[in-house]
Amino acid sequence: MTVRLSTVRTLDPEMPKSTENDHSRRPRVVILGGGFAGVGAAMKLKDADADVVLVDKHNYHTFQPLLYQCASGLLEPIAVGHALRDLVHGQDNATIHQATITAVDLDAREVRFSDMEPLTYDYLVFGLGAEVNFFGTDGAAEHAFPMYTLPDAMRLRTHILERWEAADRDPELVDDGALNIVVVGGGATGIESAGALAELYRANFAKDYPNVSQDQARVILVEAGPTLFPMFKEDIREYTEKALAKRTVEVMVGEAVASISPTRVTLKSGTVIPAHTLVWGAGLQGNQLVQALGIELVRGNRIAVGPELTVQDHPEMYAVGDIAAITDAKTKTVLPQLGSVALQSGEHAGETIARRLAGKEAKPFKYHDKGTMATIGRGAAVMQTMRGRTMKGRTAQVAWGTVHLALLPTNEDRAKAVVDWAGAGLTHQRAGRITVETDEGRDMAGAGTKAPKARR
Ligand SMILES: Cc1cc2nc3c(=O)[nH]c(=O)nc-3n(C[C@H](O)[C@H](O)[C@H](O)COP(=O)(O)OP(=O)(O)OC[C@H]3O[C@@H](n4cnc5c(N)ncnc54)[C@H](O)[C@@H]3O)c2cc1C
């Protein structure tokens, strides 16, 4: 790895001892994770007198809010993943490594990897995000399709296309429920996925496969709680139910999934749904690596942080984004796991480290609420602010577009997203309806992901 050499300056009273004793290099800030939080931190350290090293197991930044659009063929992977190295072009103090983090030794201030030599740090930005939580559901790890990474989205897309092609060749598969999709989770991920997949079925597959009856291609949304979108107000919930019904999504609330097999979904009530596809959008937990850190964790495997986003007894460690439990200064509630929270908290960590390196005081984090929002389908979105203001329909879709454009990492990405969305809005086309096999059984369009195992 590249480490630039310069004389170290101990401007911060809390500067780690390792750096004070090592006059051969300037302070090193190691950023774990290239999501919204990690990238936000790296960018704010652009002018800092430090070596900034960002590590992610992927060599791209994933724009998670658009994953379901990728899974349903509306967007290509390059619209959802952006090369991390591209994002630090022109940032002379930054280095990117693609490596898998296996452990962090907080006492030794060292990060360990499966495929790279360990790295010591003076400041650590911990932004490893969240991962799927199957809550121990029988068969979920083997047969469910989660929706949290780009490989997840591509796997699902390829699997659905393969099911339709197979059903087109063999009508018995249709009778066996090959085209039914069960989506688990009545929160944003489940609702957005169900809406997008239903539009893919009714708008595109209805024309692609005219011999297959759409009545035998159901999209069923299952939620264990009594209502969809429990975090939203009643008017939003009613609107969502109508918008899903309009798109022919069947909603089952108060029903939990008991087990999943390759071709059947069994609910706790005993109902068995024939379905060869189950999309899991029901639960998140903080990255498993946090469990070995020896620090306080709160519900959902998240790291509790103080007002400056540092971890108790570790002023050199910032936890940001989905992995952090950040208490909002105004409402005193823990902020939700959202892109805008991740970006703002990452940026705050980067800015604060830069201030500390320059001998300035740290400031507490203040979250600027952009609202919680979701898109159910074309022209149908919902939005609610922390103060309870709500928006629905096209107005909310415009708000969604504005907020999400701001989250995209570059102006080039924003321009591309506007073109893609406008094109999709005008033509109803979902161009990503092809599977590209190579000799290695990989889907070329799938960012190098393995093709899914056959479910029958
Ligand atoms: C399907 C879906 C839809 C969403 N829709 C919205 C939305 O509409 N609006 C909104 O505001 N938010 C939305 N969110 C939430 C939002 O995307 C997250 O809050 C945000 O991405 C969190 O950013 P982060 O940087 O904390 O973590 P992440 O974006 O998860 O980034 C973590 C990074 O760490 C890397 N990593 C993890 N483990 C390791 C390891 N061991 N070694 C190396 N690297 C590792 C990962 O590769 C990843 O790049 C959605 C999330 C999902 C899953």
The ligand as an SDF file (V2000), in Angstrom:
LIG
                    3D

 53 58  0  0  0  0  0  0  0  0999 V2000
  -32.9770   -1.9710   -0.6120 C   0  0  0  0  0  0  0  0  0  0  0  0
  -32.6740   -0.7240    0.1760 C   0  0  0  0  0  0  0  0  0  0  0  0
  -33.3440    0.4460   -0.1340 C   0  0  0  0  0  0  0  0  0  0  0  0
  -33.0780    1.6120    0.5700 C   0  0  0  0  0  0  0  0  0  0  0  0
  -33.7490    2.7500    0.2340 N   0  0  0  0  0  0  0  0  0  0  0  0
  -33.4140    3.8960    0.8480 C   0  0  0  0  0  0  0  0  0  0  0  0
  -34.0400    5.1090    0.4540 C   0  0  0  0  0  0  0  0  0  0  0  0
  -34.8980    5.1300   -0.4370 O   0  0  0  0  0  0  0  0  0  0  0  0
  -33.6480    6.2620    1.0580 N   0  0  0  0  0  0  0  0  0  0  0  0
  -32.6740    6.2620    2.0370 C   0  0  0  0  0  0  0  0  0  0  0  0
  -32.3200    7.3340    2.5440 O   0  0  0  0  0  0  0  0  0  0  0  0
  -32.0980    5.1330    2.4530 N   0  0  0  0  0  0  0  0  0  0  0  0
  -32.4420    3.9520    1.8720 C   0  0  0  0  0  0  0  0  0  0  0  0
  -31.8540    2.7960    2.2770 N   0  0  0  0  0  0  0  0  0  0  0  0
  -30.8920    2.8390    3.4080 C   0  0  0  0  0  0  0  0  0  0  0  0
  -29.5490    3.3430    2.9620 C   0  0  0  0  0  0  0  0  0  0  0  0
  -29.1870    2.7790    1.7310 O   0  0  0  0  0  0  0  0  0  0  0  0
  -28.5350    3.0000    4.0490 C   0  0  0  0  0  0  0  0  0  0  0  0
  -28.9510    3.6620    5.2110 O   0  0  0  0  0  0  0  0  0  0  0  0
  -27.1370    3.4440    3.6780 C   0  0  0  0  0  0  0  0  0  0  0  0
  -26.6960    2.7980    2.5040 O   0  0  0  0  0  0  0  0  0  0  0  0
  -26.1570    3.1650    4.8130 C   0  0  0  0  0  0  0  0  0  0  0  0
  -24.9020    3.6130    4.4290 O   0  0  0  0  0  0  0  0  0  0  0  0
  -23.6020    3.1090    5.1740 P   0  0  0  0  0  0  0  0  0  0  0  0
  -22.4540    3.8220    4.5260 O   0  0  0  0  0  0  0  0  0  0  0  0
  -23.7790    3.2080    6.6250 O   0  0  0  0  0  0  0  0  0  0  0  0
  -23.5340    1.5510    4.8760 O   0  0  0  0  0  0  0  0  0  0  0  0
  -23.4610    0.7600    3.5030 P   0  0  0  0  0  0  0  0  0  0  0  0
  -24.0140    1.5590    2.3780 O   0  0  0  0  0  0  0  0  0  0  0  0
  -24.0710   -0.5620    3.7870 O   0  0  0  0  0  0  0  0  0  0  0  0
  -21.8870    0.5930    3.2590 O   0  0  0  0  0  0  0  0  0  0  0  0
  -21.1020   -0.2940    4.0120 C   0  0  0  0  0  0  0  0  0  0  0  0
  -19.9200   -0.7030    3.1750 C   0  0  0  0  0  0  0  0  0  0  0  0
  -19.0830   -1.5500    3.9720 O   0  0  0  0  0  0  0  0  0  0  0  0
  -18.5890   -2.5940    3.1610 C   0  0  0  0  0  0  0  0  0  0  0  0
  -18.2800   -3.7380    4.0150 N   0  0  0  0  0  0  0  0  0  0  0  0
  -19.1060   -4.3890    4.8480 C   0  0  0  0  0  0  0  0  0  0  0  0
  -18.4520   -5.3700    5.4970 N   0  0  0  0  0  0  0  0  0  0  0  0
  -17.1750   -5.3430    5.0570 C   0  0  0  0  0  0  0  0  0  0  0  0
  -16.0160   -6.0940    5.3430 C   0  0  0  0  0  0  0  0  0  0  0  0
  -16.0170   -7.0920    6.2370 N   0  0  0  0  0  0  0  0  0  0  0  0
  -14.8670   -5.7860    4.7110 N   0  0  0  0  0  0  0  0  0  0  0  0
  -14.8350   -4.7820    3.8080 C   0  0  0  0  0  0  0  0  0  0  0  0
  -15.9000   -4.0270    3.4890 N   0  0  0  0  0  0  0  0  0  0  0  0
  -17.0720   -4.3020    4.1060 C   0  0  0  0  0  0  0  0  0  0  0  0
  -19.7130   -2.8840    2.1920 C   0  0  0  0  0  0  0  0  0  0  0  0
  -19.2130   -3.4860    1.0030 O   0  0  0  0  0  0  0  0  0  0  0  0
  -20.3050   -1.4960    1.9370 C   0  0  0  0  0  0  0  0  0  0  0  0
  -19.7610   -0.8900    0.7980 O   0  0  0  0  0  0  0  0  0  0  0  0
  -32.1090    1.6080    1.6040 C   0  0  0  0  0  0  0  0  0  0  0  0
  -31.4270    0.4320    1.9140 C   0  0  0  0  0  0  0  0  0  0  0  0
  -31.7030   -0.7260    1.2090 C   0  0  0  0  0  0  0  0  0  0  0  0
  -30.9570   -1.9840    1.5320 C   0  0  0  0  0  0  0  0  0  0  0  0
  1  2  1  0
  2  3  1  0
  2 52  2  0
  3  4  2  0
  4  5  1  0
  4 50  1  0
  5  6  2  0
  6  7  1  0
  6 13  1  0
  7  8  2  0
  7  9  1  0
  9 10  1  0
 10 11  2  0
 10 12  1  0
 12 13  2  0
 13 14  1  0
 14 15  1  0
 14 50  1  0
 15 16  1  0
 16 17  1  0
 16 18  1  0
 18 19  1  0
 18 20  1  0
 20 21  1  0
 20 22  1  0
 22 23  1  0
 23 24  1  0
 24 25  2  0
 24 26  1  0
 24 27  1  0
 27 28  1  0
 28 29  2  0
 28 30  1  0
 28 31  1  0
 31 32  1  0
 32 33  1  0
 33 34  1  0
 33 48  1  0
 34 35  1  0
 35 36  1  0
 35 46  1  0
 36 37  1  0
 36 45  1  0
 37 38  2  0
 38 39  1  0
 39 40  1  0
 39 45  2  0
 40 41  1  0
 40 42  2  0
 42 43  1  0
 43 44  2  0
 44 45  1  0
 46 47  1  0
 46 48  1  0
 48 49  1  0
 50 51  2  0
 51 52  1  0
 52 53  1  0
M  END
$$$$
